[in-house]
Amino acid sequence: MSIAPFPVRLPNALPDDALLEHVDWIDSPTEDRHGFSIDIRYRLADGGSVHIFETNALPGDMGETDPVTLSGGTIVEVAGETWTAIVLPNGDGTWNTQLARRIGEVTITIDGPDADLVREVAAQLQPAAPDTQ
């Protein structure tokens, strides 16, 4: 059984040397079970990372930080699906590519320093099997 009130989507397109580094969740549900977020980070052997964030917070609750409607984002297509892409500074002179989209009531973002890998993960993101949630 999952603690998430929605199917958590996990990548099936990561380098073989990727290690799960971090999983955290916030559950501050409203009466209609909105407000759950899960944060997943994979560390790559080259020092890079892939970060996946999923939430069922309502778009109106995200306000100006809604990644799907973020100012400056561009619409891109990945594996036939529409994503909002933006480049984010890391604060250390490097940059991450972030892709964001909604699947039903769930907002998903994927980011990392390797834009091609971020797109590959987005193209292969699938709901986890029920016994792994």
Residue frames as a rotation matrix with the C-alpha (Angstrom) as fourth column:
MET 1
0.579 0.815 0.000 0.00
0.815 -0.579 0.000 0.00
0.000 0.000 -1.000 0.00
SER 2
-0.311 -0.675 0.669 1.26
0.677 -0.651 -0.342 3.45
0.667 0.347 0.660 -0.84
ILE 3
-0.294 0.193 -0.936 1.30
0.770 -0.533 -0.351 6.41
-0.567 -0.824 0.008 1.51
ALA 4
-0.944 -0.066 -0.324 0.84
-0.129 -0.828 0.546 8.62
-0.304 0.557 0.773 -1.55
PRO 5
-0.064 0.994 0.087 -2.75
0.001 0.087 -0.996 9.38
-0.998 -0.063 -0.006 -2.57
PHE 6
0.731 0.206 -0.651 -1.68
-0.632 -0.154 -0.759 9.10
-0.256 0.966 0.017 -6.22
PRO 7
0.854 -0.471 0.219 0.49
0.512 0.834 -0.203 6.72
-0.087 0.285 0.954 -8.28
VAL 8
0.439 -0.803 -0.403 4.10
-0.335 -0.563 0.756 7.77
-0.834 -0.197 -0.516 -7.74
ARG 9
0.990 -0.131 -0.050 5.98
-0.014 0.261 -0.965 7.82
0.140 0.956 0.256 -11.02
LEU 10
0.422 -0.897 0.134 9.55
-0.116 0.093 0.989 6.54
-0.899 -0.432 -0.065 -11.12
PRO 11
0.269 -0.390 -0.880 12.14
-0.949 -0.265 -0.173 6.58
-0.166 0.882 -0.442 -13.88
ASN 12
0.690 -0.194 0.697 13.05
0.161 0.980 0.114 3.46
-0.705 0.034 0.708 -15.77
ALA 13
0.701 -0.520 0.488 15.68
0.518 -0.100 -0.849 5.31
0.491 0.848 0.200 -17.78
LEU 14
0.822 -0.543 0.172 18.67
-0.529 -0.615 0.585 6.01
-0.211 -0.572 -0.793 -15.56
PRO 15
0.062 -0.871 -0.487 22.32
-0.724 0.297 -0.623 5.06
0.687 0.391 -0.612 -16.02
ASP 16
0.439 0.097 -0.893 23.19
0.238 0.946 0.219 1.71
0.867 -0.309 0.392 -14.41
ASP 17
-0.498 -0.750 -0.436 25.44
0.657 0.002 -0.754 3.47
0.567 -0.662 0.491 -11.88
ALA 18
-0.261 0.478 0.838 22.65
-0.419 -0.839 0.348 5.74
0.870 -0.260 0.419 -10.57
LEU 19
-0.723 0.006 -0.691 22.01
0.579 0.551 -0.601 5.42
0.377 -0.834 -0.402 -6.85
LEU 20
0.429 0.878 0.215 18.88
0.436 -0.409 0.802 6.43
0.792 -0.250 -0.558 -4.99
GLU 21
-0.627 -0.772 0.103 20.19
0.361 -0.405 -0.840 9.17
0.691 -0.490 0.532 -2.71
HIS 22
-0.956 0.291 -0.027 17.13
-0.157 -0.588 -0.793 10.77
-0.247 -0.754 0.608 -1.17
VAL 23
-0.390 0.920 0.032 13.40
0.442 0.157 0.883 10.19
0.808 0.358 -0.468 -0.71
ASP 24
-0.931 0.181 -0.317 11.27
0.214 -0.435 -0.875 12.49
-0.296 -0.882 0.366 1.39
TRP 25
-0.385 0.855 0.349 7.59
0.603 -0.053 0.796 13.31
0.699 0.517 -0.495 1.53
ILE 26
-0.965 0.254 0.061 5.30
-0.228 -0.708 -0.668 15.88
-0.126 -0.659 0.741 3.01
ASP 27
-0.495 0.864 -0.095 1.74
0.653 0.442 0.614 14.96
0.573 0.242 -0.783 3.84
SER 28
-0.873 0.311 -0.375 -0.36
0.070 -0.682 -0.728 17.97
-0.483 -0.662 0.574 4.79
PRO 29
-0.735 0.573 0.364 -3.64
0.606 0.314 0.730 16.91
0.304 0.757 -0.578 3.26
THR 30
-0.730 0.670 0.137 -6.73
-0.683 -0.724 -0.100 19.00
0.032 -0.166 0.986 2.99
GLU 31
-0.073 0.799 0.597 -10.18
-0.561 0.462 -0.687 17.46
-0.825 -0.385 0.414 3.29
ASP 32
0.860 0.424 -0.284 -9.98
-0.452 0.373 -0.810 16.41
-0.238 0.825 0.513 -0.36
ARG 33
0.673 -0.643 0.365 -6.51
0.444 0.746 0.496 14.80
-0.591 -0.172 0.788 0.14
HIS 34
0.687 -0.521 0.506 -4.52
0.312 -0.417 -0.854 17.51
0.656 0.744 -0.124 -1.67
GLY 35
0.726 -0.482 0.491 -1.17
-0.669 -0.660 0.342 18.58
0.159 -0.577 -0.801 -0.24
PHE 36
0.708 -0.524 0.474 0.98
0.179 0.782 0.597 15.44
-0.684 -0.337 0.647 -0.56
SER 37
0.687 -0.579 -0.439 4.45
-0.702 -0.374 -0.605 15.81
0.186 0.724 -0.664 -2.09
ILE 38
0.779 -0.545 0.308 7.27
0.351 0.788 0.506 13.35
-0.519 -0.286 0.806 -2.70
ASP 39
0.651 -0.687 -0.322 10.87
-0.755 -0.630 -0.181 14.33
-0.079 0.361 -0.929 -3.42
ILE 40
0.814 -0.365 0.453 13.24
0.337 0.930 0.144 11.77
-0.474 0.035 0.880 -5.02
ARG 41
0.592 -0.689 -0.418 16.91
-0.794 -0.588 -0.154 12.29
-0.140 0.423 -0.895 -5.93
TYR 42
0.887 -0.405 0.221 19.28
0.438 0.890 -0.127 9.95
-0.145 0.209 0.967 -7.73
ARG 43
0.424 -0.843 -0.332 23.08
-0.559 -0.532 0.636 10.52
-0.713 -0.084 -0.696 -7.64
LEU 44
0.981 -0.131 -0.144 25.08
-0.067 0.472 -0.879 9.64
0.183 0.872 0.454 -10.75
ALA 45
0.558 -0.825 -0.092 28.65
0.789 0.493 0.367 8.33
-0.257 -0.277 0.926 -10.82
ASP 46
-0.129 -0.630 0.766 29.83
0.794 -0.529 -0.301 11.48
0.595 0.569 0.568 -12.63
GLY 47
-0.854 -0.186 -0.487 28.64
0.489 -0.609 -0.625 13.61
-0.180 -0.771 0.610 -9.68
GLY 48
-0.755 0.642 0.131 25.47
-0.423 -0.630 0.652 14.72
0.501 0.437 0.747 -11.42
SER 49
-0.813 0.554 0.178 21.96
0.105 0.440 -0.892 14.02
-0.572 -0.707 -0.416 -10.23
VAL 50
-0.628 0.768 0.125 18.37
0.088 -0.089 0.992 13.61
0.773 0.634 -0.012 -11.33
HIS 51
-0.931 0.362 -0.049 15.68
-0.040 -0.232 -0.972 15.08
-0.363 -0.903 0.230 -9.12
ILE 52
-0.554 0.832 0.017 11.98
0.304 0.183 0.935 14.18
0.775 0.524 -0.355 -9.35
PHE 53
-0.934 0.357 -0.033 9.30
-0.122 -0.403 -0.907 16.04
-0.337 -0.843 0.419 -7.42
GLU 54
-0.593 0.804 -0.031 5.63
0.329 0.277 0.903 15.05
0.735 0.525 -0.430 -7.48
THR 55
-0.932 0.326 -0.161 2.74
0.031 -0.371 -0.928 16.78
-0.362 -0.870 0.335 -5.73
ASN 56
-0.359 0.881 0.307 -1.01
0.851 0.174 0.495 16.86
0.383 0.439 -0.813 -5.78
ALA 57
-0.480 0.156 -0.863 -1.09
0.430 -0.816 -0.386 20.39
-0.765 -0.556 0.324 -4.37
LEU 58
0.536 0.761 0.365 -3.64
0.734 -0.206 -0.647 22.40
-0.417 0.615 -0.669 -6.29
PRO 59
-0.115 -0.613 0.781 -2.16
0.894 -0.407 -0.187 24.75
0.433 0.677 0.595 -8.90
GLY 60
0.498 0.383 0.777 -3.77
0.086 -0.914 0.396 27.71
0.863 -0.131 -0.489 -7.15
ASP 61
0.974 -0.168 -0.149 -1.98
0.159 0.047 0.986 26.73
-0.159 -0.985 0.073 -3.93
MET 62
0.190 -0.963 0.189 1.40
0.945 0.232 0.230 26.91
-0.265 0.135 0.955 -5.72
GLY 63
0.698 0.166 -0.696 0.83
0.138 -0.986 -0.097 30.48
-0.703 -0.028 -0.711 -6.90
GLU 64
0.694 -0.474 -0.541 3.81
-0.712 -0.561 -0.422 32.01
-0.104 0.678 -0.727 -8.69
THR 65
-0.320 -0.884 0.340 5.91
-0.802 0.444 0.400 28.90
-0.505 -0.144 -0.851 -8.03
ASP 66
0.623 0.576 0.530 3.70
-0.154 0.754 -0.639 26.63
-0.767 0.316 0.558 -10.16
PRO 67
-0.376 -0.924 0.066 6.37
-0.104 0.113 0.988 25.04
-0.921 0.364 -0.139 -12.39
VAL 68
-0.187 0.365 0.912 3.94
0.878 0.478 -0.011 24.34
-0.440 0.799 -0.410 -15.23
THR 69
0.703 0.515 0.490 3.03
0.677 -0.694 -0.242 28.01
0.216 0.503 -0.837 -15.68
LEU 70
0.258 -0.696 -0.670 6.35
0.628 -0.406 0.664 29.48
-0.734 -0.592 0.332 -14.52
SER 71
0.900 0.023 -0.435 7.26
-0.232 -0.821 -0.522 32.71
-0.369 0.571 -0.733 -16.26
GLY 72
0.076 -0.924 -0.375 10.06
-0.940 -0.192 0.281 32.18
-0.332 0.331 -0.883 -18.74
GLY 73
-0.263 -0.130 0.956 9.24
-0.064 0.991 0.117 28.54
-0.963 -0.030 -0.269 -19.39
THR 74
-0.440 0.118 -0.890 8.97
-0.896 -0.121 0.427 27.19
-0.057 0.986 0.159 -22.90
ILE 75
0.547 0.703 0.455 6.67
-0.589 0.709 -0.387 24.44
-0.595 -0.057 0.802 -24.10
VAL 76
-0.522 -0.709 -0.474 8.48
-0.852 0.422 0.309 21.33
-0.019 0.566 -0.824 -25.34
GLU 77
0.688 0.699 -0.196 7.32
-0.708 0.706 0.034 17.92
0.162 0.116 0.980 -26.44
VAL 78
-0.555 -0.800 0.228 8.92
-0.830 0.551 -0.086 14.80
-0.057 -0.237 -0.970 -24.99
ALA 79
-0.980 0.138 0.142 7.74
0.149 0.987 0.068 11.39
-0.131 0.087 -0.988 -26.16
GLY 80
-0.515 0.817 0.259 4.50
0.469 0.016 0.883 12.91
0.718 0.576 -0.392 -27.42
GLU 81
0.349 0.600 -0.720 3.72
0.935 -0.168 0.313 14.69
0.067 -0.783 -0.619 -24.13
THR 82
0.366 -0.147 0.919 3.79
0.169 -0.961 -0.221 18.44
0.915 0.236 -0.326 -23.47
TRP 83
0.228 -0.413 -0.882 6.19
0.972 0.050 0.228 19.70
-0.050 -0.909 0.413 -20.78
THR 84
0.960 -0.097 0.262 7.22
-0.087 -0.995 -0.047 23.17
0.265 0.022 -0.964 -19.63
ALA 85
0.339 -0.923 -0.184 11.01
0.890 0.378 -0.255 23.56
0.305 -0.078 0.949 -19.77
ILE 86
0.922 -0.175 0.347 13.08
-0.248 -0.952 0.179 26.08
0.299 -0.250 -0.921 -17.87
VAL 87
0.093 -0.949 -0.301 16.77
0.502 0.306 -0.809 26.43
0.860 -0.075 0.505 -17.03
LEU 88
0.954 0.291 0.070 17.47
0.053 -0.396 0.917 27.05
0.294 -0.871 -0.393 -13.35
PRO 89
0.088 -0.962 0.258 20.70
-0.535 -0.264 -0.803 28.34
0.841 -0.067 -0.538 -11.78
ASN 90
0.417 -0.037 -0.908 22.28
0.564 0.794 0.227 26.17
0.712 -0.607 0.352 -9.08
GLY 91
0.992 -0.066 0.104 23.99
-0.120 -0.692 0.712 29.09
0.025 -0.719 -0.694 -7.37
ASP 92
0.372 -0.914 0.160 27.44
0.123 0.219 0.968 27.69
-0.920 -0.341 0.194 -8.09
GLY 93
-0.292 -0.457 -0.840 27.70
-0.706 -0.490 0.512 28.81
-0.645 0.743 -0.179 -11.70
THR 94
-0.992 0.033 0.124 26.09
0.102 0.789 0.606 25.65
-0.078 0.613 -0.786 -13.08
TRP 95
-0.432 0.879 -0.200 22.58
-0.901 -0.431 0.052 25.19
-0.040 0.203 0.978 -14.44
ASN 96
-0.731 0.336 0.594 19.84
0.172 0.933 -0.316 22.57
-0.660 -0.128 -0.740 -14.29
THR 97
-0.750 0.622 -0.224 17.23
-0.390 -0.142 0.910 21.85
0.534 0.770 0.349 -16.89
GLN 98
-0.742 0.598 0.303 13.76
-0.110 0.338 -0.935 21.39
-0.661 -0.727 -0.185 -15.39
LEU 99
-0.752 0.635 -0.178 10.76
-0.113 0.142 0.983 19.83
0.649 0.760 -0.035 -17.11
ALA 100
-0.827 0.544 0.143 7.29
-0.166 0.007 -0.986 20.12
-0.537 -0.839 0.084 -15.56
ARG 101
-0.642 0.717 -0.271 3.83
-0.345 0.045 0.937 18.85
0.684 0.696 0.218 -16.43
ARG 102
-0.342 0.641 0.687 0.55
-0.840 0.119 -0.529 17.78
-0.420 -0.759 0.498 -14.93
ILE 103
-0.778 0.277 -0.564 -0.86
-0.080 0.846 0.527 14.29
0.623 0.455 -0.636 -15.14
GLY 104
0.125 0.894 -0.430 -4.39
0.730 0.210 0.650 14.54
0.671 -0.395 -0.627 -13.82
GLU 105
0.942 0.276 0.192 -4.16
0.063 -0.705 0.707 16.31
0.330 -0.653 -0.681 -10.46
VAL 106
0.610 -0.773 -0.175 -0.44
0.545 0.248 0.801 15.59
-0.576 -0.584 0.572 -10.03
THR 107
0.871 -0.465 -0.156 2.29
-0.473 -0.710 -0.522 18.07
0.132 0.529 -0.839 -10.92
ILE 108
0.708 -0.686 0.166 5.63
0.605 0.711 0.358 16.46
-0.364 -0.153 0.919 -11.77
THR 109
0.767 -0.592 -0.248 9.01
-0.642 -0.700 -0.312 18.13
0.012 0.399 -0.917 -12.16
ILE 110
0.723 -0.672 0.162 12.25
0.661 0.740 0.121 16.51
-0.201 0.019 0.979 -13.26
ASP 111
0.889 -0.458 0.005 15.53
-0.429 -0.837 -0.340 18.39
0.160 0.300 -0.940 -13.14
GLY 112
0.587 -0.794 0.159 19.25
0.513 0.517 0.685 17.84
-0.626 -0.320 0.711 -13.42
PRO 113
0.094 -0.657 -0.748 22.39
-0.347 -0.726 0.594 19.25
-0.933 0.204 -0.296 -15.03
ASP 114
-0.895 -0.382 0.231 22.25
0.039 0.449 0.893 16.87
-0.445 0.808 -0.387 -18.02
ALA 115
-0.310 0.832 -0.461 19.39
-0.807 -0.486 -0.335 18.13
-0.503 0.268 0.822 -20.22
ASP 116
-0.340 0.157 -0.927 19.44
-0.717 0.594 0.364 15.01
0.608 0.789 -0.089 -22.41
LEU 117
-0.881 -0.004 -0.473 19.13
0.256 0.837 -0.484 12.72
0.398 -0.547 -0.736 -19.38
VAL 118
-0.726 0.674 -0.134 16.30
-0.214 -0.407 -0.888 14.84
-0.653 -0.616 0.440 -17.96
ARG 119
-0.149 0.674 -0.723 14.42
-0.986 -0.152 0.062 14.44
-0.068 0.723 0.688 -21.25
GLU 120
-0.539 -0.117 -0.834 15.14
-0.346 0.934 0.092 10.70
0.768 0.338 -0.544 -21.31
VAL 121
-0.960 0.217 -0.178 13.81
0.251 0.383 -0.889 10.30
-0.125 -0.898 -0.422 -17.76
ALA 122
-0.463 0.831 -0.310 10.71
-0.609 -0.552 -0.570 12.32
-0.644 -0.075 0.761 -18.67
ALA 123
-0.219 0.356 -0.908 10.10
-0.906 0.271 0.325 10.10
0.362 0.894 0.263 -21.69
GLN 124
-0.433 -0.068 -0.899 10.31
-0.043 0.998 -0.055 6.93
0.900 0.014 -0.435 -19.58
LEU 125
-0.843 0.129 0.521 8.59
-0.537 -0.225 -0.813 8.03
0.012 -0.966 0.259 -16.34
GLN 126
-0.302 0.732 -0.611 6.06
-0.093 0.615 0.783 5.38
0.949 0.294 -0.118 -15.33
PRO 127
0.473 0.500 0.725 3.83
-0.803 -0.094 0.589 4.71
0.363 -0.861 0.357 -12.31
ALA 128
-0.662 -0.697 0.277 5.60
-0.744 0.567 -0.353 2.41
0.089 -0.440 -0.894 -9.85
ALA 129
-0.404 0.487 -0.774 4.24
0.087 0.863 0.498 -1.10
0.911 0.134 -0.391 -9.48
PRO 130
0.517 0.731 0.445 1.71
-0.348 -0.295 0.890 -1.21
0.782 -0.615 0.102 -6.62
ASP 131
0.843 -0.177 -0.508 3.97
0.495 0.625 0.604 -3.38
0.211 -0.761 0.614 -4.44
THR 132
-0.209 -0.978 0.010 6.85
0.913 -0.199 -0.357 -0.87
0.351 -0.066 0.934 -4.65
GLN 133
-0.101 0.231 0.968 4.89
0.016 -0.972 0.234 2.19
0.995 0.039 0.094 -3.51
